[in-house]
Amino acid sequence: MAARPPRTAIVTGTASGIGAAIAHRLAADGWRVVGVDRARIDDAAHLAAQVTLDLADIAAIPAALAPHVGAVALVHAAGVMRTGTLETLDPADGATMWALHVAALTAMAQAIVPAMDGGGRIVAIGSRTSAGAAGKSQYAAVKAAMVGLIRSWAIELAPRGITANVIAPAATATPLLARADRAAVPPVLPPIGRYVEPAEVAAYAAFLLSPDAGAITGQQLLICGGASL
């Protein structure tokens, strides 16, 4: 019997952090991984293809992903965090986060989902912060909006065998955390006494993309080291 060709997953934010960990994990699991990032990756042997794209440029997304229509999985891990208390919020920061976390996810899904066959998967990397956090109100709002999108799509796409879920980590040991405004948002370790590791989030994503997760859809799944307790 001929070997089944590898399934294709489009993963965003593959230059670093959670996105990079997911891309490596899926490639190790036999996926054909298309990496999307505004930074080009020099050490990209694990990627089947690279798309160098600033996802905030929403209008450019359909053409950039057109060669990869037929992917059966979309994992949106690219992210940016802007922090600040109510008195210091900058509307431009909110617009930037909305474009990347919500508008880009929508544009990618519109480009990819029509060609997905049964068993398609959408996974968005959200945040435990979607429940609210001091100094992160705009970030919390866009991550909560992401949950609304995913839950709505889960209902719409279920008859086609496509699942949609959010993975919501607590503070994760990534460059994004290192760049956070520590004055506005002091780092707090979860009860396990350490930050979540990107590889742990990647393992969760790999499971949600597997056949074993076919009955899981419309969920926000926490990986928070006990921070939600």
N, C-alpha and C positions, 0 to 999 in steps of 0.2 A: 504494500500500500504506500502511495506517495505521501511524503510528510506534508502536513497542513502548513500553508504559508503563515508566517507570523502575523499576528494582528497588529494594527497600527494604532498608537496612542499619540495624541498631540498633548504636549506638556508645556506649560508656560513658566517663565521664571527659572529656566534651566541653567543659568549662569552661576547661581549660588543658592545656598540655603535649602529650603524645603523642596523647591522645584528641582534643584540639582540632585538631591537625594532620591526623589521620586523617579527621575529619569534613569539614574543608575540602577535602582531596584527593578524597574520594569524591564530594562534591557537585560538584566541578569535573569529575569524570569522568562525571557524569550520574546518579549514584545519588540516590535519595530517602533522606535521612539522618534518622533519629530519634535525637536526642541525649539521653543519660541522665546526669544529674549531680545531686548534692545542692544545687549552686548554680545559680540561674537565670541564663541567659546573655542579656544585654541585646542584644548585637550578634549576632543569630542568623538573619540573612537566608539563610544557607547551609543552615539546618536546615528540614526539612519539618515537624517536630514536636519538642517538648521534653517530656521526662518529668522532673520535679523529684522526686528520690527519693534517700534515703540507702540505698545498697545494703547496708549492714550490717543493715538491717531486712529480713531474709530473708522474713518472712511477708508483707510488702507487695509483693513482686516480682510474683507472678502477676497480681494485679489491675491493677498499674501498667502491665504490658506487654500485657494482654489486648487493648487497642485496636489493637495493632501485630502481633498474630499474623498470619502470612503473610509476614513478612520472610524473605528468603532468605539473610541474612548477619547474624551476631552477632560484634561485635568488642568484647572486654572489655579496655579500656585503663585503667579507673579503678584507682588504686593508692595505697597508703600504705606508708611505710617506717619501721620502728622499729629502732634499732640498739642494740648493747650487747654487751659481752664476757660470757662465761659467768657471771662473778660478779655481774653487774648486771642480768641478764635479768629482765624483768617479765612474768609469765604473762598479764597483761591485754593487753600489747602483742601477744603471740603470738595471743591470741584475736581481737583486732581485725583483724590481718592475715589470719588464717584466714577470718574472716567475709567480708571484702571480696574476697580473691583466689580463694578456693576455694568457700565455701558460696554466695556470690552468683552465681558463674559457673555452678554446678550448677543453682541455682534458675532462672536465666535460660534455660539450655539446656532444662530440663524444660518451661518455658513456651512456648518458641519452636520447638524442633526438631520436635515432632509435626506441625506444619503446613508444614514445609519441603518443597518439592518437590525433584526431582532437580536437582543442581547447587548445593545449599545449602552454605554456608561458615560455619565457626566459626574465629575467630582470637583467641587469647589473648595478651596482651602479658606475657611472662614476664621473665626476667632472666638474664644470664650468671652472676649470683650463685648460681643454682640448683646450680652445681657446687661451691659452698662459698666462703666468704670470711670472714676474721677480722672479728669485731665485727658480723656480720650473720647469725648462725646461724638465728634464727627466721625472718627474711626469706628466707634461702636455703631453709629447710624448706618454707615455703608455696609458693614458686615451683617447687620440685621436685615438690610435690604437684600443682600445676597441670599439669605435664608428664605426670604419671601419669594424670590425668583425660583430658587431650586424646588421649594415645596409645590409651587404652582406648576412648574414644568413636570414634576414627578406625576402629578395627576393627569396632565395632558398627554404625556408620553407613555404612560403605563400600558395602554392597549397595544403599543408598538413594541413592547418588550424592552424599552429603554428606561434605565433607572437614573435617578438624579439625587445626589446627596451632598451634604456639607461635612467636612472634617473641621472641627473647631479646636485647635490646640490652645493651651495656655502659653505663657512665655516660652519661646523656643530658642535654642542656642544657635542663632543665625546672625549674619551681618545686619539684618534689619533691626534686631534687638540691640545690637551694639551701637547703632546709629540713633536710637530713640533719644528723645530729649529727656535726659535723666533728671533735670531740674524740675520739670513738670510731672514726670512719671517715675518716681524712684523704683528701682527693680525690687520685686518681691518674689522670693522663691516659693513654689507651691509646697504643700505638706511633705512631699517626698524628698525635699531638701535639695533639689537640683532643677535646672530647666529641662524641658522636654527636648529630646534629641531629634534632629531632622530625620534620621533613619527610622525612628519610631513612627513618625507621621507617614513616612514612605511605606512602611509595612501595612499600615492601616489602609492607605490608598490602594496598594496592591491587592489587598483582600477585597475591597469594594469593586475592583475591576474584574474579579475572578468569577467564574460560574457559580461558586458557592454563595455569592452575595446577591443572587438574582431576586430574592424576596425582600431585599432591603432597599427602600426608596422613600424619598421625601423626608429624610432624617437629618438632623444636626447632631453629629456624633462627636462627643467630647474626648479629647486626649489631653488631660489637664493636670495630671499628677496630684489630683485631689483638690485643686484650687477651687472647684465648684462646690465643695462640701460646705 
